[in-house]
């Protein structure tokens, strides 16, 4: 929920922790019919998560010195990969990225944008929740901006739809 808000988060309702309030807000998004991301499963066990959606759903991106808009093109943003340590190294994040590309295409997106980490050598897993640059390279994304040495902005065209907010009519393509 962090990137869906801009500015300081309001205090949670009385008797509720911030984590519980965030879970309630996330559930409200799901219940409204606007999936806030995708979950990867191995059988019935969830093994990963990725956040994606039209850029305008992520208010904090507007203010980010690294991830602020490159231009005024309508894009869908992909970020926040979560893969528990026991499931890492098995291609879960790559599968989530491919699923995100296909999901966005089916929802009418025409352009995807992401904000990977691009560092040489071994990188701590806890810094890669945006995904590694190499993963996006393999998926056909191209760098369009770089405001910090290790933080490019990458994009990929998606065939088959029109980008827009989730409130617009959506059709399968």
C-alpha positions in Angstrom: 0.0 0.0 0.0 3.0 2.3 0.4 3.2 3.4 -3.2 -0.6 3.9 -3.5 -0.4 6.8 -1.0 1.4 10.0 -1.2 2.8 11.9 1.8 2.7 10.7 5.4 0.4 7.8 6.1 -2.5 8.7 8.4 -2.5 7.0 11.8 -4.3 3.6 11.8 -7.8 3.5 13.3 -7.9 3.2 17.1 -7.1 -0.4 18.2 -5.5 -1.3 14.8 -1.9 -1.6 13.9 -0.6 0.0 10.6 0.0 -3.5 9.2 -3.6 -4.5 9.9 -4.9 -1.2 8.4 -2.8 -1.8 5.3 -4.2 -5.4 5.0 -7.7 -4.0 5.4 -7.1 -1.4 2.6 -5.6 -4.0 0.4 -8.6 -6.3 0.9 -10.9 -3.4 0.1 -9.0 -3.0 -3.3 -9.5 -6.7 -4.0 -13.2 -6.6 -3.0 -13.8 -3.6 -5.3 -12.7 -5.8 -8.3 -9.4 -4.0 -8.9 -6.7 -6.7 -8.4 -3.7 -4.9 -6.8 -1.3 -7.5 -8.0 -0.8 -11.2 -8.9 0.0 -14.2 -6.7 2.1 -17.1 -7.9 1.2 -20.5 -6.6 3.0 -23.9 -6.4 0.0 -26.2 -6.1 -2.1 -24.5 -3.5 0.9 -22.8 -1.8 1.4 -19.1 -2.5 5.1 -18.6 -3.5 5.3 -15.0 -4.7 3.6 -11.7 -5.3 4.0 -8.8 -7.7 2.2 -5.4 -7.7 1.1 -3.8 -10.9 -1.5 -1.5 -12.3 -2.0 1.8 -14.1 0.6 4.3 -13.0 -2.0 6.7 -11.7 -3.0 4.2 -9.0 0.4 4.7 -7.4 0.5 8.3 -6.0 3.9 8.0 -4.5 5.6 7.5 -7.9 4.7 11.0 -8.9 6.9 12.4 -6.1 9.8 9.9 -6.4 13.1 11.4 -7.6 13.9 8.0 -9.2 10.5 6.8 -10.5 8.7 10.1 -11.4 7.1 10.1 -14.8 9.4 10.1 -17.9 6.7 11.5 -20.1 2.9 11.7 -20.3 2.4 8.4 -22.0 -0.2 6.1 -20.2 1.8 3.3 -18.7 1.2 0.5 -16.3 3.8 0.2 -13.5 5.2 -3.1 -12.3 7.1 -3.4 -9.0 7.2 -4.9 -5.5 8.1 -8.5 -6.1 7.9 -10.6 -2.9 9.2 -14.2 -3.0 9.8 -15.8 0.4 13.4 -17.1 0.8 12.4 -20.8 0.6 11.1 -20.2 -2.9 13.9 -18.0 -4.4 16.2 -19.2 -7.1 13.5 -21.2 -8.9 12.2 -18.6 -11.4 9.2 -17.4 -9.4 9.9 -13.7 -10.0 10.4 -14.4 -13.7 7.1 -16.2 -13.9 5.4 -13.4 -12.0 6.8 -10.9 -14.5 5.6 -12.9 -17.4 2.2 -13.2 -15.7 2.1 -9.5 -15.1 2.9 -8.8 -18.8 0.1 -11.0 -19.9 -2.4 -9.7 -17.3 -1.7 -6.1 -18.3 -2.1 -6.9 -22.0 -5.5 -8.5 -21.2 -6.5 -5.5 -19.3 -5.8 -3.1 -22.2 -2.4 -1.8 -21.3 -0.1 -0.9 -24.2 3.0 0.1 -22.3 4.6 -1.3 -19.2 7.1 0.4 -17.0 9.3 -0.9 -14.2 12.0 0.4 -11.9 14.6 -2.4 -11.4 17.8 -2.6 -9.5 20.9 -2.7 -11.7 24.0 -3.5 -9.7 27.0 -5.6 -10.5 27.9 -8.7 -8.5 25.9 -10.3 -5.7 23.1 -8.1 -4.4 21.2 -8.6 -1.2 17.8 -10.2 -1.7 16.1 -7.6 0.4 17.1 -4.8 -2.1 15.6 -6.6 -5.1 11.9 -6.1 -4.4 11.8 -4.0 -7.6 13.3 -6.9 -9.5 16.7 -7.2 -11.1 17.6 -5.4 -14.4 18.7 -8.7 -15.9 15.2 -10.2 -15.4 13.6 -7.2 -17.3 16.3 -7.4 -20.1 15.3 -11.1 -20.7 11.7 -10.1 -20.8 12.2 -7.5 -23.6 12.2 -4.3 -21.5 14.4 -1.4 -22.7 15.9 1.4 -20.6 14.2 4.8 -21.1 15.7 6.8 -18.2 18.2 6.5 -15.4 18.1 9.1 -12.6 20.4 7.2 -10.2 23.3 4.9 -11.2 21.7 1.7 -10.1 18.1 2.5 -10.8 17.0 2.6 -14.4 13.4 3.0 -15.7 12.6 0.4 -18.2 9.6 -0.1 -20.6 8.1 -2.7 -22.8 5.3 -2.3 -25.4 2.5 -4.7 -25.0 0.4 -5.6 -28.0 -3.3 -5.9 -27.9 -5.0 -3.1 -26.0 -5.2 0.4 -24.9 -3.7 1.7 -21.7 -5.9 3.4 -19.3 -7.2 3.5 -15.8 -9.0 0.5 -14.4 -12.2 2.5 -14.3 -12.4 2.4 -18.1 -14.2 -0.5 -19.8 -11.9 -3.5 -20.3 -12.2 -6.2 -22.8 -10.2 -9.3 -23.6 -7.8 -8.9 -26.5 
